[in-house]
Amino acid sequence: MHNTRLDALTEYPFQRLATLIQGVTPKAAPADQIAMSIGEPQHRPPELIRELLVRDIDGWGKYPPTPGTPDFRRAVADWAARRYRLPAGMIDGDANILPVAGSREALFMAAQLCVPPDKRGKRPTVLMPNPFYQVYFGAAVMHGAEPVFVPATAATGFQPDYALAGGDNLARAAMAYLCTPANPQGKVATLKRLTDTIRLAREHDFVLISDECYSEIYDGAAPAGALEACAALGGDLGNVLVFNSLSKRSSVPGLRSGFVAGDAKLIARFNKLRAHGGAVQPVPVLETAAALWRDETHVEANRALYRLKFADAAATFGNSHGYYTPDGGFFLWLDVGDGERATRALWAEAGVKVLPGAYLARPDATGANPGARYIRVALVHDRDRTKSALLRMKRVIDDLT
């Protein structure tokens, strides 16, 4: 059988990157080469997981429950209530929370949950920012929806305004992805932007998918979230699903542990869907995850290290190449004029692997790719290696521009 939807997908960004730099031999010694292209946290995981993952040996011999354990759901509910100052009783672990195997798989499956065969007799749309996280596009295409790209550029504050998506696109909308802090630009959606988007979702009956996996890495004030916006609107969670994980917050991407929270009806349906095909969390992983959601000490240390690296980046780049310290997340979004050219030069001359911004975006109505001038740089390595790489990068980019 031939899957035409799969054929509609373009290569994943890292496949395109491999093709771009194929045949390029870095001048830097292997020990000095560094991959800053992928957002894989390299900070040391919290010590507390060493004991927790092996404490319940019997738990590895049990089939995991799809909805997780009551203790995991309670830990997440308590964390969300503390983090976003939610009113007592607004979020119920049993009704409003479901564990997921990291956020990527669940963000993809959300389209299977939310996209109907048609909406108002027409092909449904899925709204997403441009630039965007590639899973959003893949989810829309593979579930039969039309992707609608809404500008998230410097002119819009690097966040999309879905009210500008167009009347027909909104009428057909099944869901809208919003990433805050944004990947790749690191800008957060304000509380007003979040409440306005939730109102829009309810007006046009689509689901807001709020991707908040970078929420705990920030430079100044803690970013607002969609749960906080729901509280500001009276506490109703209707038409809203929030996704988060421990990968970035706790530097444990290999644990593959996250959650989805929100609308009780959607959570119940998601549980039913995941019972048929979702990856479930082993009981010892759920126990470890619950402990991590209850502990803020390791998160504060993690956040402090990222702040130091951003201070180094600011000292290195200053006001050049469009540098700004992002509100959250761990990416630099640098304007280098031609992202693909800079990527090849950085790998060849500095031994630093980055990702061209064009691979995270689609051409707009004018045919211009809003990411073409940029590169995305992940500050995920230790401070010394990162600082050395940034200095080498600056010299190469200065020569190019």
KAWOTA-V652444 format. One record per residue. N is the residue number from 1. OMEGA is omega in whole degrees, 0 to 359 (999 if undefined). NEAR is the number of other C-alpha atoms within 8 Angstrom. D_LAST is the distance of its C-alpha to the last C-alpha in Angstrom with 1 decimal. Layout:
# KAWOTA-V652444
n:N omega:OMEGA near:NEAR d_last:D_LAST
n:N omega:OMEGA near:NEAR d_last:D_LAST
This chain:
# KAWOTA-V652444
n:1 omega:183 near:2 d_last:49.0
n:2 omega:182 near:3 d_last:45.7
n:3 omega:182 near:6 d_last:43.5
n:4 omega:177 near:6 d_last:41.6
n:5 omega:179 near:9 d_last:39.9
n:6 omega:178 near:8 d_last:38.4
n:7 omega:181 near:7 d_last:37.2
n:8 omega:178 near:7 d_last:35.3
n:9 omega:172 near:8 d_last:33.1
n:10 omega:177 near:5 d_last:29.7
n:11 omega:177 near:6 d_last:28.7
n:12 omega:186 near:7 d_last:28.0
n:13 omega:184 near:10 d_last:24.3
n:14 omega:171 near:7 d_last:24.8
n:15 omega:178 near:8 d_last:26.6
n:16 omega:178 near:10 d_last:23.6
n:17 omega:180 near:10 d_last:21.3
n:18 omega:179 near:8 d_last:23.9
n:19 omega:183 near:7 d_last:23.8
n:20 omega:186 near:8 d_last:20.0
n:21 omega:178 near:10 d_last:19.9
n:22 omega:179 near:6 d_last:23.3
n:23 omega:178 near:4 d_last:23.6
n:24 omega:179 near:8 d_last:20.5
n:25 omega:181 near:6 d_last:21.9
n:26 omega:174 near:11 d_last:20.2
n:27 omega:182 near:8 d_last:20.3
n:28 omega:176 near:11 d_last:21.3
n:29 omega:180 near:8 d_last:25.0
n:30 omega:181 near:5 d_last:26.5
n:31 omega:181 near:5 d_last:27.4
n:32 omega:179 near:7 d_last:23.8
n:33 omega:186 near:12 d_last:22.6
n:34 omega:178 near:8 d_last:22.4
n:35 omega:176 near:8 d_last:22.4
n:36 omega:183 near:13 d_last:20.6
n:37 omega:186 near:10 d_last:20.8
n:38 omega:182 near:8 d_last:24.3
n:39 omega:179 near:9 d_last:25.9
n:40 omega:183 near:6 d_last:28.8
n:41 omega:181 near:11 d_last:30.0
n:42 omega:177 near:8 d_last:30.6
n:43 omega:181 near:9 d_last:32.5
n:44 omega:178 near:5 d_last:36.1
n:45 omega:179 near:8 d_last:38.4
n:46 omega:182 near:8 d_last:41.2
n:47 omega:186 near:6 d_last:44.2
n:48 omega:181 near:6 d_last:46.6
n:49 omega:182 near:9 d_last:45.9
n:50 omega:181 near:7 d_last:47.3
n:51 omega:188 near:8 d_last:50.8
n:52 omega:183 near:11 d_last:50.6
n:53 omega:181 near:11 d_last:49.6
n:54 omega:183 near:8 d_last:52.7
n:55 omega:181 near:7 d_last:55.1
n:56 omega:181 near:9 d_last:56.5
n:57 omega:181 near:8 d_last:57.1
n:58 omega:181 near:6 d_last:59.4
n:59 omega:179 near:9 d_last:56.7
n:60 omega:180 near:10 d_last:54.9
n:61 omega:181 near:6 d_last:58.1
n:62 omega:172 near:8 d_last:58.1
n:63 omega:183 near:6 d_last:56.5
n:64 omega:176 near:9 d_last:54.0
n:65 omega:181 near:10 d_last:54.9
n:66 omega:181 near:10 d_last:52.4
n:67 omega:181 near:7 d_last:52.5
n:68 omega:180 near:14 d_last:52.1
n:69 omega:176 near:9 d_last:54.4
n:70 omega:181 near:8 d_last:55.7
n:71 omega:177 near:8 d_last:54.3
n:72 omega:182 near:12 d_last:50.7
n:73 omega:178 near:15 d_last:50.9
n:74 omega:180 near:11 d_last:52.5
n:75 omega:179 near:12 d_last:49.8
n:76 omega:179 near:13 d_last:47.0
n:77 omega:179 near:12 d_last:49.0
n:78 omega:179 near:8 d_last:49.6
n:79 omega:181 near:10 d_last:45.9
n:80 omega:180 near:11 d_last:44.9
n:81 omega:178 near:12 d_last:47.6
n:82 omega:188 near:8 d_last:46.4
n:83 omega:185 near:6 d_last:42.7
n:84 omega:176 near:10 d_last:43.0
n:85 omega:183 near:8 d_last:46.3
n:86 omega:176 near:12 d_last:48.2
n:87 omega:179 near:8 d_last:51.8
n:88 omega:177 near:6 d_last:54.4
n:89 omega:182 near:5 d_last:55.3
n:90 omega:181 near:9 d_last:52.3
n:91 omega:183 near:11 d_last:51.0
n:92 omega:182 near:10 d_last:53.5
n:93 omega:183 near:11 d_last:52.4
n:94 omega:184 near:8 d_last:54.9
n:95 omega:192 near:9 d_last:54.1
n:96 omega:185 near:12 d_last:50.4
n:97 omega:178 near:15 d_last:48.7
n:98 omega:176 near:12 d_last:48.2
n:99 omega:176 near:14 d_last:46.5
n:100 omega:182 near:15 d_last:43.9
n:101 omega:188 near:13 d_last:42.3
n:102 omega:185 near:16 d_last:38.9
n:103 omega:187 near:14 d_last:37.3
n:104 omega:181 near:7 d_last:35.6
n:105 omega:183 near:9 d_last:38.9
n:106 omega:176 near:11 d_last:40.5
n:107 omega:177 near:14 d_last:37.7
n:108 omega:181 near:12 d_last:38.2
n:109 omega:181 near:9 d_last:42.0
n:110 omega:178 near:10 d_last:41.9
n:111 omega:177 near:12 d_last:41.4
n:112 omega:178 near:9 d_last:44.6
n:113 omega:194 near:9 d_last:46.3
n:114 omega:186 near:9 d_last:45.0
n:115 omega:178 near:13 d_last:44.5
n:116 omega:177 near:7 d_last:47.8
n:117 omega:175 near:7 d_last:48.6
n:118 omega:175 near:9 d_last:48.3
n:119 omega:185 near:12 d_last:48.0
n:120 omega:176 near:6 d_last:50.1
n:121 omega:182 near:5 d_last:50.8
n:122 omega:178 near:7 d_last:47.1
n:123 omega:180 near:11 d_last:44.4
n:124 omega:174 near:15 d_last:43.0
n:125 omega:169 near:15 d_last:39.4
n:126 omega:181 near:14 d_last:37.2
n:127 omega:179 near:14 d_last:34.7
n:128 omega:179 near:15 d_last:31.4
n:129 omega:176 near:13 d_last:28.0
n:130 omega:9 near:14 d_last:25.0
n:131 omega:188 near:14 d_last:22.9
n:132 omega:172 near:11 d_last:25.9
n:133 omega:192 near:9 d_last:27.5
n:134 omega:179 near:9 d_last:28.5
n:135 omega:179 near:9 d_last:32.2
n:136 omega:180 near:12 d_last:32.7
n:137 omega:180 near:10 d_last:32.0
n:138 omega:180 near:10 d_last:34.1
n:139 omega:180 near:14 d_last:36.9
n:140 omega:183 near:14 d_last:37.1
n:141 omega:185 near:14 d_last:37.2
n:142 omega:178 near:9 d_last:39.6
n:143 omega:169 near:9 d_last:42.0
n:144 omega:182 near:11 d_last:42.1
n:145 omega:175 near:12 d_last:40.2
n:146 omega:177 near:10 d_last:37.7
n:147 omega:176 near:11 d_last:34.3
n:148 omega:185 near:10 d_last:33.1
n:149 omega:182 near:10 d_last:29.5
n:150 omega:187 near:13 d_last:29.1
n:151 omega:173 near:13 d_last:25.8
n:152 omega:187 near:14 d_last:24.5
n:153 omega:178 near:11 d_last:21.2
n:154 omega:181 near:6 d_last:19.9
n:155 omega:181 near:6 d_last:22.4
n:156 omega:185 near:10 d_last:25.3
n:157 omega:179 near:8 d_last:24.4
n:158 omega:171 near:12 d_last:23.4
n:159 omega:182 near:13 d_last:27.1
n:160 omega:171 near:12 d_last:29.1
n:161 omega:186 near:12 d_last:31.9
n:162 omega:174 near:9 d_last:34.4
n:163 omega:181 near:7 d_last:36.7
n:164 omega:184 near:6 d_last:34.3
n:165 omega:181 near:11 d_last:34.7
n:166 omega:186 near:7 d_last:37.4
n:167 omega:181 near:6 d_last:41.2
n:168 omega:179 near:6 d_last:41.9
n:169 omega:178 near:10 d_last:39.2
n:170 omega:180 near:10 d_last:40.7
n:171 omega:181 near:9 d_last:44.2
n:172 omega:187 near:12 d_last:43.5
n:173 omega:173 near:15 d_last:41.4
n:174 omega:181 near:14 d_last:42.8
n:175 omega:176 near:14 d_last:40.1
n:176 omega:176 near:12 d_last:36.8
n:177 omega:175 near:13 d_last:34.3
n:178 omega:180 near:12 d_last:32.7
n:179 omega:180 near:9 d_last:30.6
n:180 omega:352 near:17 d_last:30.7
n:181 omega:189 near:16 d_last:28.7
n:182 omega:168 near:15 d_last:26.4
n:183 omega:23 near:11 d_last:24.8
n:184 omega:196 near:12 d_last:21.8
n:185 omega:176 near:11 d_last:21.0
n:186 omega:179 near:16 d_last:23.6
n:187 omega:181 near:13 d_last:25.2
n:188 omega:172 near:12 d_last:29.0
n:189 omega:178 near:12 d_last:31.4
n:190 omega:177 near:8 d_last:33.6
n:191 omega:178 near:10 d_last:37.3
n:192 omega:178 near:8 d_last:37.7
n:193 omega:180 near:9 d_last:35.2
n:194 omega:180 near:12 d_last:37.2
n:195 omega:177 near:13 d_last:40.6
n:196 omega:181 near:8 d_last:39.6
n:197 omega:177 near:12 d_last:38.5
n:198 omega:176 near:13 d_last:41.7
n:199 omega:180 near:8 d_last:43.7
n:200 omega:179 near:10 d_last:42.0
n:201 omega:180 near:12 d_last:42.7
n:202 omega:179 near:11 d_last:46.3
n:203 omega:184 near:6 d_last:46.6
n:204 omega:176 near:9 d_last:45.4
n:205 omega:169 near:9 d_last:46.8
n:206 omega:183 near:11 d_last:43.8
n:207 omega:173 near:13 d_last:42.8
n:208 omega:176 near:14 d_last:39.9
n:209 omega:183 near:13 d_last:38.3
n:210 omega:182 near:13 d_last:36.6
n:211 omega:188 near:12 d_last:34.4
n:212 omega:187 near:12 d_last:34.3
n:213 omega:177 near:14 d_last:33.6
n:214 omega:190 near:13 d_last:31.0
n:215 omega:186 near:15 d_last:33.4
n:216 omega:174 near:12 d_last:34.2
n:217 omega:184 near:13 d_last:30.8
n:218 omega:186 near:14 d_last:29.8
n:219 omega:183 near:10 d_last:28.5
n:220 omega:180 near:5 d_last:31.0
n:221 omega:177 near:5 d_last:33.9
n:222 omega:182 near:7 d_last:35.0
n:223 omega:172 near:13 d_last:33.8
n:224 omega:178 near:11 d_last:36.5
n:225 omega:183 near:12 d_last:37.8
n:226 omega:176 near:11 d_last:39.7
n:227 omega:177 near:12 d_last:42.9
n:228 omega:178 near:12 d_last:42.6
n:229 omega:177 near:14 d_last:42.0
n:230 omega:178 near:13 d_last:45.1
n:231 omega:180 near:12 d_last:47.0
n:232 omega:179 near:8 d_last:45.9
n:233 omega:176 near:8 d_last:47.3
n:234 omega:175 near:6 d_last:50.7
n:235 omega:179 near:9 d_last:50.2
n:236 omega:180 near:8 d_last:50.4
n:237 omega:183 near:10 d_last:48.2
n:238 omega:176 near:8 d_last:48.7
n:239 omega:183 near:12 d_last:45.9
n:240 omega:170 near:13 d_last:43.6
n:241 omega:181 near:13 d_last:42.6
n:242 omega:180 near:13 d_last:40.4
n:243 omega:177 near:15 d_last:38.9
n:244 omega:180 near:14 d_last:37.9
n:245 omega:179 near:13 d_last:38.1
n:246 omega:187 near:17 d_last:38.3
n:247 omega:181 near:16 d_last:35.4
n:248 omega:183 near:13 d_last:32.8
n:249 omega:187 near:13 d_last:35.4
n:250 omega:181 near:12 d_last:37.2
n:251 omega:178 near:14 d_last:34.8
n:252 omega:180 near:11 d_last:37.3
n:253 omega:180 near:12 d_last:35.7
n:254 omega:179 near:5 d_last:38.3
n:255 omega:181 near:9 d_last:41.1
n:256 omega:181 near:12 d_last:40.3
n:257 omega:177 near:17 d_last:41.9
n:258 omega:178 near:14 d_last:41.2
n:259 omega:167 near:15 d_last:43.1
n:260 omega:182 near:14 d_last:43.3
n:261 omega:176 near:11 d_last:45.1
n:262 omega:183 near:15 d_last:46.4
n:263 omega:185 near:12 d_last:48.8
n:264 omega:179 near:10 d_last:52.0
n:265 omega:178 near:6 d_last:52.8
n:266 omega:178 near:9 d_last:49.5
n:267 omega:179 near:15 d_last:49.7
n:268 omega:179 near:9 d_last:53.1
n:269 omega:178 near:9 d_last:51.9
n:270 omega:177 near:10 d_last:48.9
n:271 omega:179 near:11 d_last:51.4
n:272 omega:180 near:8 d_last:53.5
n:273 omega:183 near:10 d_last:50.6
n:274 omega:176 near:10 d_last:49.3
n:275 omega:181 near:8 d_last:52.9
n:276 omega:186 near:6 d_last:52.7
n:277 omega:183 near:6 d_last:49.3
n:278 omega:174 near:7 d_last:47.1
n:279 omega:184 near:7 d_last:46.4
n:280 omega:185 near:11 d_last:48.5
n:281 omega:174 near:14 d_last:48.2
n:282 omega:183 near:12 d_last:50.7
n:283 omega:178 near:13 d_last:52.9
n:284 omega:176 near:14 d_last:51.6
n:285 omega:178 near:11 d_last:48.0
n:286 omega:179 near:13 d_last:49.2
n:287 omega:178 near:12 d_last:51.0
n:288 omega:180 near:11 d_last:47.9
n:289 omega:179 near:11 d_last:45.7
n:290 omega:179 near:13 d_last:48.3
n:291 omega:180 near:9 d_last:48.2
n:292 omega:177 near:10 d_last:44.4
n:293 omega:180 near:10 d_last:44.5
n:294 omega:185 near:8 d_last:47.1
n:295 omega:179 near:8 d_last:45.2
n:296 omega:184 near:8 d_last:42.4
n:297 omega:181 near:6 d_last:42.3
n:298 omega:180 near:9 d_last:40.0
n:299 omega:179 near:11 d_last:37.8
n:300 omega:178 near:8 d_last:37.3
n:301 omega:178 near:8 d_last:36.4
n:302 omega:181 near:13 d_last:33.9
n:303 omega:181 near:12 d_last:32.3
n:304 omega:179 near:8 d_last:32.3
n:305 omega:176 near:9 d_last:30.3
n:306 omega:179 near:11 d_last:27.6
n:307 omega:178 near:10 d_last:27.5
n:308 omega:181 near:9 d_last:27.0
n:309 omega:176 near:12 d_last:24.1
n:310 omega:174 near:9 d_last:22.4
n:311 omega:176 near:8 d_last:23.2
n:312 omega:180 near:9 d_last:21.4
n:313 omega:179 near:11 d_last:18.3
n:314 omega:179 near:11 d_last:18.5
n:315 omega:181 near:7 d_last:19.0
n:316 omega:187 near:9 d_last:16.0
n:317 omega:182 near:10 d_last:13.4
n:318 omega:179 near:8 d_last:15.3
n:319 omega:183 near:7 d_last:14.0
n:320 omega:174 near:6 d_last:10.3
n:321 omega:177 near:8 d_last:8.7
n:322 omega:183 near:7 d_last:12.1
n:323 omega:167 near:13 d_last:14.1
n:324 omega:175 near:7 d_last:17.8
n:325 omega:184 near:8 d_last:20.8
n:326 omega:177 near:13 d_last:22.5
n:327 omega:183 near:12 d_last:26.2
n:328 omega:184 near:16 d_last:27.2
n:329 omega:183 near:14 d_last:26.6
n:330 omega:179 near:12 d_last:24.4
n:331 omega:163 near:14 d_last:21.0
n:332 omega:177 near:16 d_last:17.6
n:333 omega:190 near:12 d_last:15.9
n:334 omega:177 near:11 d_last:12.2
n:335 omega:184 near:11 d_last:10.0
n:336 omega:178 near:12 d_last:7.0
n:337 omega:179 near:8 d_last:7.2
n:338 omega:187 near:9 d_last:9.3
n:339 omega:180 near:17 d_last:11.4
n:340 omega:179 near:11 d_last:13.4
n:341 omega:181 near:7 d_last:10.8
n:342 omega:180 near:12 d_last:9.3
n:343 omega:179 near:14 d_last:13.1
n:344 omega:181 near:11 d_last:14.1
n:345 omega:181 near:10 d_last:11.7
n:346 omega:178 near:15 d_last:12.8
n:347 omega:182 near:15 d_last:16.3
n:348 omega:190 near:12 d_last:16.3
n:349 omega:185 near:10 d_last:14.7
n:350 omega:183 near:15 d_last:15.7
n:351 omega:180 near:14 d_last:18.6
n:352 omega:180 near:12 d_last:17.4
n:353 omega:178 near:12 d_last:18.4
n:354 omega:182 near:15 d_last:17.0
n:355 omega:176 near:16 d_last:17.8
n:356 omega:180 near:15 d_last:15.8
n:357 omega:180 near:14 d_last:16.6
n:358 omega:182 near:14 d_last:17.9
n:359 omega:180 near:10 d_last:20.7
n:360 omega:185 near:14 d_last:22.0
n:361 omega:175 near:12 d_last:22.4
n:362 omega:177 near:11 d_last:24.1
n:363 omega:179 near:9 d_last:23.4
n:364 omega:184 near:10 d_last:24.8
n:365 omega:180 near:5 d_last:27.4
n:366 omega:183 near:5 d_last:24.9
n:367 omega:181 near:6 d_last:23.7
n:368 omega:176 near:7 d_last:20.2
n:369 omega:185 near:10 d_last:19.4
n:370 omega:178 near:13 d_last:18.6
n:371 omega:190 near:14 d_last:17.0
n:372 omega:183 near:12 d_last:14.7
n:373 omega:194 near:12 d_last:11.4
n:374 omega:164 near:15 d_last:12.5
n:375 omega:174 near:18 d_last:13.6
n:376 omega:184 near:14 d_last:16.9
n:377 omega:182 near:12 d_last:17.6
n:378 omega:180 near:12 d_last:21.3
n:379 omega:189 near:11 d_last:22.4
n:380 omega:183 near:12 d_last:25.7
n:381 omega:180 near:9 d_last:26.3
n:382 omega:190 near:8 d_last:28.0
n:383 omega:184 near:9 d_last:26.4
n:384 omega:180 near:6 d_last:26.0
n:385 omega:181 near:8 d_last:24.4
n:386 omega:181 near:12 d_last:22.0
n:387 omega:178 near:11 d_last:21.1
n:388 omega:180 near:8 d_last:20.5
n:389 omega:180 near:11 d_last:18.3
n:390 omega:179 near:10 d_last:16.2
n:391 omega:178 near:9 d_last:15.7
n:392 omega:179 near:9 d_last:14.7
n:393 omega:183 near:11 d_last:12.2
n:394 omega:181 near:10 d_last:10.5
n:395 omega:181 near:8 d_last:10.3
n:396 omega:182 near:12 d_last:8.9
n:397 omega:177 near:11 d_last:6.2
n:398 omega:180 near:7 d_last:5.3
n:399 omega:182 near:6 d_last:5.7
n:400 omega:188 near:6 d_last:3.8
n:401 omega:999 near:6 d_last:0.0
